[in-house]
Structures are given as structure tokens and as C-alpha cells.
Amino acid sequence: MNRREFVSAAASGALAMGTIPRPFPGLRPGSVPISQRPRPTPQQLAWQRAELAMFVHFTVNTFSDREWGDGTEDPRIFNPTRLDARQWARTARAGGFRTMILTAKHHDGFCLWPTETTNHSVRSSPWRDGRGDVVREFTEACRAEGLGVGLYLSPWDRHDPSYGDSPRYNDLYARQLTELLTRYGPIVEVWFDGANGEGPNGKRQTYDWPRVHGIVRRLQPEAVIFSDAGPDIRWIGNEQGVAGDPNWCTVDPDAVPYPGIGGDRIISALQHGDPQGSVWRPGEADVSIRPGWFWHKNEDEKVRTAENLVELYFSSVGRNAGLLLNVPPTAEGLFHATDVARIADFAERLRATFATNLAAGAPRSANGDRATARWVQLDLARPATFDVACLEEAIEEGQCVARYSLQVWTGAAWTTLARGTTIGHKKLDRFPAVTASRVRLTIDAALDTPRIANVALYQTLAS
């Protein structure tokens, strides 16, 4: 049964299985009717369906061999003599990524575009004889390869003397953001963090987030805004590419009131969301393909393997989150050959695994008895061997499933293959390979009427 068939059935009510009377611990099933539960905006929905984005960390750190620059770097060290943003974009597109996000400015304060706000930029470098614009080349390359454009503008700026004088710096930051959002065409994601690593005796800058978000809404109304606290996309709470389980797209906006706030309670809220949350704010899991975020020659032999990248896909996208994978250019301005090869291998492994849905076209049936747990059953035309299940809710209608189980008919009884909590946009379950012709998804607990958009079965490349 393909996604289109499932969505059609869900819309017609054929798979609308009603509120599950068995409560999930800590949940209040049916306390908010599905018609009133948060739903994604069209931009959030497109973001979730894109699934994969590529981060590009690039600045003077690439040339100083540091992870965090201190703002004293000489702009003349920035000289990527072979910079080729089209190579970056081709790598991303071939790897199945839909968006690229560039560090237009990192914590060191060096700007990759010829800003009018500071001389600490590419304009003061020897690259392109001081007439270069990395942001321009990046955005044009993304569009040439059919990719969405994202930009990261670090709030923390270790170079500019106004940092710490909150009104002055907020004015400068607003001007920088305005330049980025008015010079380079449509932007699909604007990425912020709440970084301020000055230490207990360092400068204390109060960021004006309402003003920042207002600038994005006014200048790029179709863009989603990412930060720890949203407002559109939230951080998943770690930089390991691992989403929580459960993972709700809904959150309580008061649980993480502003970017940069810390504590175990905050991390838990970011990891798991909140089934009773009043806003839709799905999670993005960021992680680097290397130990560091910037290119370092001594890490050329420490690039993640394709197998590990597949694991990241299952632990992020496969847990109802987006995956933001960082691939840093070298000092020449190219993605390293090893990184390119690993991305290609990763993409091929995913293509091989998900090429054939063994449940496509399978007749389906659903339980309608409100006194028992609901289920959807697939009857395959012939026995198939599989070891991966892909489950999806029709999240345009909201997210409701709180607990489920997946079973196969052995000829004498139903045997459980996997149990899980949330589904959301996508939940991927792996289990030892099994051969069966009847598969049942049972919804053991839900907040309200769950609408299952897809149940697909696959056999992995290694099986």
C-alpha cells in the first residue's frame, strides 16, 4: 500500500480509528480534540518532508585550524583558492539532501559576504582580490542544483566591539540579517543559536529575539526559523544526530523560553517535545560528518563511515526529526574527497534499502471496535522477507499516536516485531529479517483519532 493510497483512505475516514481508550502513561487521550490540536504550517510541512539538510561550516577557522575563533584573526588568512560552491551543491543533491545551510557568520565575527557593517569580512581578504562573496556563490550554486537555501548568522560575535552593548550590537545584528535576507533571493531556513560563550566575567549580550524573528517574517515570510526555542523548528537537544523517543512535534513554548537556556529539563523538552504542547515545532538533529565542525587536516582519516551515516538517518529522520549533517569545506574551498565519497555511499545505501516497498498495493483492513486497540492490517499478495518498517502519520492533520506495536502472522498466532511510541512524519523500525504475508500495525494508545498515512516494508541492503 503506497503513501497516496493511505492518505486517501485517511482523508475519507477509512483509517480514522478513533480515540484509543487505553491511556499512554502521563497522557490525557482526547483532552484536546484533533480539530483543535496544533498542525504544521505549509512551510513546516515542506521542511519535514525534505528530511535531509546539509550544514556548511566555513570561515577563518578553516585556515587557523581552530573550532572557535576568538575574533582576532587577520582577514588575510581567508583565501580558498579553489572554492567551488557548485561542487558542494552537487555533492548535497547527489546525496539526497534538499537544503544547504551556510555559516554566513560564525562566532569569530568574520562575514562571508561584503557587509556594510564591518571590515571583518571577505572584502578585507585576498580571495577574489577582495571582491568575492561566498554567500552569493553559495546561494547561486544551491539554486542551480535545485536545493533550498539556508543561512546561519551567529548571534555571538567575538570580533565586533559593540558586542555586549546590547542596544548597539542588536542594531548591527539587525543590519547584518537584513543584508542577508534582501540580497540573495528566497531563503527556506534561517538558522540561529543562543551562543554566548564569554564566560562568567565576559561580555553579556541580551539578544532581541522578537526583533530578529520579526525581520525574518517581514523579509522572508516563506522561511522557517530554527533555534533552540523555535519558533518554527527546534533543536533536538544534542549535536549527535539523535532524536528522542518519544518525539512529539508539539511543544509547550514556555518550556524552552529562549535560545541558549540550559539544564536537564530543557534538554528533555527539546528531545521529546510535549504531547499536550500548544504549538507545532518539530525537531532538527544537527551533527558533523567529522569530529569537528570545521575542516582540520588531521581529521581527514576520521570521517564518519557510510554505515554510521545510515545509523544517523535512522536515529533522526527515523524518529520524526530532520537531519542536518555538517560537511565542512577544506582550506582550498572544496569538500574533501573522502567526505564526498562517504556521502555518495550513504545515499546509495538508502536508495538500495528504500527502493522497493514490499507492501505496495497490498489490500488493507482496519478494526472499528472502539472497545479495543485499533489496528491496520496488510495482506501481501505473496510472502515477503523484510527487516525494516516505515510508519507515517498524516501530520498535516496533526500528530496523535502515542504507542503502537507491529506484528506478523506466523500461521498460528500474531508475533510482535517491534513496539514504539510516537510516529509523526516518519518512524523507522528495524528487526531481524522475517518472512510473512500478513502484517498488522496496532495503535495501543493515541491522543485522538490517529490517521496513518503509510505502512511500508523494506529489506535492507545488508540482508
Beta strands, then each sheet from edge to edge (+ up, - down):
strand 1: 52-56
strand 2: 99-105
strand 3: 148-153
strand 4: 189-191
strand 5: 224-227
strand 6: 233-235
strand 7: 250-251
strand 8: 279-280
strand 9: 283-288
strand 10: 322-326
strand 11: 364-366
strand 12: 374-393
strand 13: 401-409
strand 14: 414-420
strand 15: 427-446
strand 16: 452-458
sheet 1: 1+ 2+ 3+ 4+ 5+ 6+ 9+ 10+ 1+
sheet 2: 7+ 8-
sheet 3: 11+ 12- 15+ 13- 14+
sheet 4: 11+ 12- 16+
end
